[in-house]
Amino acid sequence: MAKGRTVAGFQMNWESGFLELHHQGQVIPLTAEWLRQLSDAPDQIDHNSYQRFYDPTQLPIDLAIVEAVANDQGVDLLFSDGHRHFYPLERMMIEAGLQTHPDDLPQPTPWTIDTLVPPTLHWENRHDSWTRLQVLDGFFKYGFALLRDTPSTEDSLLDIAQVFGPIRETNWGRLFNVRTEAVATDLAYTGLALTAHTDNPYRRSVPGIQFLHCLANDATGGESTIVDGLSICTALKQESPAEYDVLSSLPISFRYLSKDVNDRETAPMIRLDSFGNLRQLRLSTRLDFAPAVDPETLKTFYAGRRHLARLAAEPRFVFSFKLKKGDCLMMDNHRTLHGRTAFAEDGFRFLQGCYIDHDGPESQYRTLSRHLRQAQDAQTAAA
């Protein structure tokens, strides 16, 4: 590539040894070692597992680009170790973070009761790839989905949940029963109302996705509630930045203690990723204990927790509905809060629950997206 000449967004800076990617005023320097390890040539990458055939730590320390030839499709590079590879422009844009991957998960969308259209899958359509992709799209956008007309026999939830991913077992078992018990080991096993909360905040690895499957719901009351943690955290940040800052930084001890279990974990109530976006919400006000920090910080924490709980109870944020036999609720336990109204003893209410990890639905979404995109490309090419 001629010195100083930009072709298809690429320019080789021979003085620095970097290949520069130019896009809308941005200049992204791409080093020889970074580019070399992205090579997906058949002799470099196993295309069944996408694992490298070689150990990249054994590449030459002084690895350099010795030749660069660009065209409208991308750039052909020759490295000092003798490896040559063509890098498509679109892939480089994605790898450099300038363009999203076509199979990336949908961005989470904050919702209120006025903007929500609950993602719904009628169980008879579960094998249709496009329908499954659409409900997963809604799940990742809104944090939950409703599965309708599922099998309603006891323990059938195991088969339902495993359509989306392997079961995550906890001390509650692979499957747990939500119904009134004479000696309840959890308030969920009573007829009491449950305020909006996330499950199991006391675990180091909090279960990612929860299923609640309705087998009977004939009692008076017992309506289920769903609240978008992303929406209420956004509202808290707008209304009280100081409270939001404390809730997203102060380590809180979450504890569960019973005869046979002593689980505890310390983490902020609101966990953010490196870009400041919500990564996980742990809100369970019956299980959290603040540290003995300075009084002003504690005052702000308790005010922020009250504020967040108050937002979670505001009608604009609460999707309330009554599960019927055969309904199954699938919800992101790192984002979505769930609860219920109290119910009477004048009928039988019986739900079963279980957990899976995020990996299953995330991998399924990407795989379905890729396969459908490839099929569409093939149809277009054949037309």
N, C-alpha and C positions, 0 to 999 in steps of 0.2 A: 504494500500500500504506500503510495507516494506520501512523502512527508508533508504534513499539514493539510492533507486532503480528506474530507469527510465523505464517506460512501455509505448509504443506507443507514445513517446514524452512527457509523463506526469511524474512528480515527485512531491511527497508531501513533503514540507518542514515543518515538524511538529513544529520546533522551532518558525518559523515566523507565521505559520498558513496559508501560501499561497500554492496554487497548482501551480507548475511551469510548463510552457509549453516550451519545448526545441525544437528549430528548427534551423538547420544550424548555430550553434554557438551562437544563441540568446537564452536568457532565459527571458520569459515573466511571471512575477508574477501575478497570478489571485486570487483576494481576495474572501473571503466567501460571502460577501454582493453582489459583482459584479456577481458572479456565480449564487447565489440564485435568483437574479432578471432576469437572462436569462432563467430560467426554463420555458419550454413551455408545461409542463404537463397539461392534460385536466382540472384538478381542479385549475390550476393557471392562465391559459390564455384562453380567449374566442377565439376559433379558427375561428370564423366568422369575427371578427373585429381585432383580435390580441391585444386586450386590457387586462390588468391584472384584475383579479377578486378582487384583494386586493390592499391596499394602501402600497407601499413599504416603506414609511416613518415610518410605524408602526412596521417594523421588529425589532427584538431585537438588541439593540446597540452592545451587545457582541456576536452577531451571529458568529458561528465558524463551520468549517468542522470537523466532528468527525470520519468520516470513508471515505476512498477513495480506490476503487478497479478498476484498469485499465486493459484493454485488447487491442487487436489490433484495435478494433473499436472505443474506447473512454474510458471514465471514469465514474464510478458510484459513486455518492457522497451522503453522509448522513450529514445533517446539524443539528446543535444543537437545532433548533426549531422543529425537527422531520420530516422535508421534505426530501424525497429521490428522486433523479432524475439521469438519465443517459445522459451524454453529449457526443455526437458523436465527434470524433477527427476533422472531416472536418469542422463542424460548429464552433468549438473552434478556428480553424486556421483562419476562416473568421472573427469571432468576434474580435479576437486579432489583426487583420490587417496583418496577415501573408499570406493570400491567398485572391484572389478576389472572389466575389460572382458570380455564373454563370449567374445571371440576371443583373449584373452591367451594366451601360451605357458604350458604347465604349469610349475609350480615344480620345479626340480631336486630329486631325492630321493636322499639318500645311501643306498648299498646295501652289503651284505656278501654273501658267498656264501650265507648262510642266508636272506636276505630277497629275493634277486634272482630275478625271473622274466624271462628274456631276451626282449625284444621281438622278435618274429619275423614276417616277411612272406614267404609263399609267392608266388613271382614271378607265377604265373598269376593271382593276385588283385590285382595292382598297379593295375588300372584301376577297381577298386571304391572309390569315394570314402570310404565309411565305414571300410573296411579300411585304406586308406592313412592316414586320419586317426588311427586307433588305433595304427598302428606309429609314426607321427610323435610321437604323445602319449608312447609309451614311450621313444622316442629322446630327447626333451627331458627326460623325468624321469630316465632312467638313463644317458644319455650315449652310448648305442650301440644298434644294432639288427642283427639277422642277417637277411639276405635269402637264402632257400633256393630251390634248383632254378632258378637263373638260367641264361641261355645260357652255355655253357662253351667257346666258341670264342675264339681269341686276339683281343684288342682289343675284344671285346664289352663290356668294362667301360665304354667311353666312352658307349655307348647306355644302359647300366644307370644310371650316375651321373647322366646328364643328365635322367633322369626326375625327379630331385630339384633340379637346379640346373645352371647353366653350369660347365664345367670351369675350374679355376684352374690355369693353366700356370706352371711354375717352370723352373729350369735343368735339372731332371730330365725335362722334357718335359711334354706333356699326359698321358702315360701312362708309367709306369716298370715295369720288369721286376724282380721279386724272385726271383732264382735264383743259384746259385753261378757265379762268374766267375773265370777264371784270374788276372786282375788286377782286384781289387775296388776300386771307388772309394768304397765304403761297406761297413761291417761287415755290413749287411743282406744283401749279396751274397756271403756266405760261409755255411758251415754252423754257425757259432758261435751259442751262445745269446745272446739279446738281453734284457737286463734291462728292466723296465718303464720306458717313456720316452714323451715327446711328440716329434713330428716337427718339424724345421725351427725350433727355438727361436731361431736366429740371424737370422731375418728380421724386418724392421720390422713387417710384417704377416704373422703366422704363419698358414699355411693353416688354415681353420676346421674342415673336415670331411674325413676321410680314408676312402677305400674300399680294401679289400684283397680281391681276387677270386681264388678258387682255381681253377686250371686243372688242376693235378695235385698230389698229395700222397701219393706212394707210399713215401717214405723213412721209415726208422725214426726216430721222434722228431718234432721240428718241430711240437709242439703250440703253439697260439696262446694268449696270456694277455691278459686285460683286467683293469684295476684302475681303480676309481673314484677319481679325484683329489680329488673333493669329500669322500669318506669319509676318506681318509688325511690330508687337510689338517685336517679337523675333529678327527680323533684327535690329530694333532700339537698343535693349539691347546689341547686338553684336557690332554694329558700334559706339554707344555712350552710355556707361553705365551711365554717369553722367546725360544725358538728360532723360534717361529711369527712373532713380531714382527720378528725380524731377516730371516727369509726373505721376509717380505712388505714389506720396506722397503729392504733393501740392494741397490743396482743391481749386477747381475752381467753380465759380458761373455760373450755366447754367440757362438761363432765356428765357421765352416766354411771351410776352406782346401784347395783342390785346384789342379791345374795351371791351370784356366780360371775358377775361382770364388773370390771372397774376400768372403764374406758375414759380417757381424757386426752385432749389436744389443745394446744395454744395457738391461736391465729387471730388476725383482725376480723371483725365482723364483716367488713367489706374488703375483699381482696381484689386488687387491680393488676392488670398486666403491665408490661413495660411501656405501653402507649397510654396508660391511664384509663383503659376501658375495664368495665366490670368483668372479672374473671370468676368470682365466686362470692355468694352471699351466704353467711351462716347466721340465720336469725331464728333463735329458739329461746325465748326469754325465760323459760323455766329451767334452763340448763347452763346459763352463762354466768361467769364470775369475773369481774374486773380486778386488775391488780391494784395494790395499794400505792398508786402514784400520787402526784401532787393534787391537792383538792380542786384546783381549777380545771385540770384535765379530766378528773373524775366527774365534776359537775357538767362539763361539756359532753362527756360520754353518755351520762344518764339522760341528759336532755336530748341528745341525738338519738338514743335508743327509743325514748318515748315518741320522738318526732317520727322516726321510721315506722314504729308500730302503729302510730295514728294514721300515717299515710296508707299503710297496708289495710286499714279498716275503712278508708274512705270509699263510698260507693262507686266513684269514677274509676277506681282501680280494681274492683272486685267483680270477677265473673262468677256468678252463683247459679247453680243448676242442681237438679236431683238426678243422680245416677239411677238408671233402671237396669233390670236384669239383662246381662249380656253386654253392658257398656264397660269399657276399659279405658282408664285415663293413663296416658303416658306423659310424664313430665320431667323436665330438666331440674334435678334436685340441687344444682349449683346456681340456678337462676330463679326458678319458679317457687313461690310460696303456696302451700296448700293448707286447707283447714276444713272445718265443717260446723254447721249449727248443731245445737243439742237435739237429741231425739228421745222420744218417749218409749216406754216399755209396752206399748199397745200393738206392736208388730215386730217382725224379725228383720234385722239389718245385718247383713253378712257380706263383707268384702274380703278379698285376699290380695296380698301385696307381695312384690318382689323387686329386686334391683338388677340392673345391668350397668355396665360401664359405657362411657361415651364412645369408646372405640368402635363398637359394633355398628350403630347407626351412622357414624361419621364415615367409616369405610364403605358401608353399604351405599350411602349417598354418592360418594365419589365414583364407586364402581358402576352403579346404575347410570350416572351421568355420562361417564366415559363410553359405556357400551351403547347407550342410546345416541350419543353424538357420533360415534363411529358408524352406527347403522344408518343414521341420517346422511352422513358424508358419502357412504357407499351408494345410497339411493340417488343422491345428487349426481355422483360421478357416472352412474349407470343411465341417468336420464338423457 
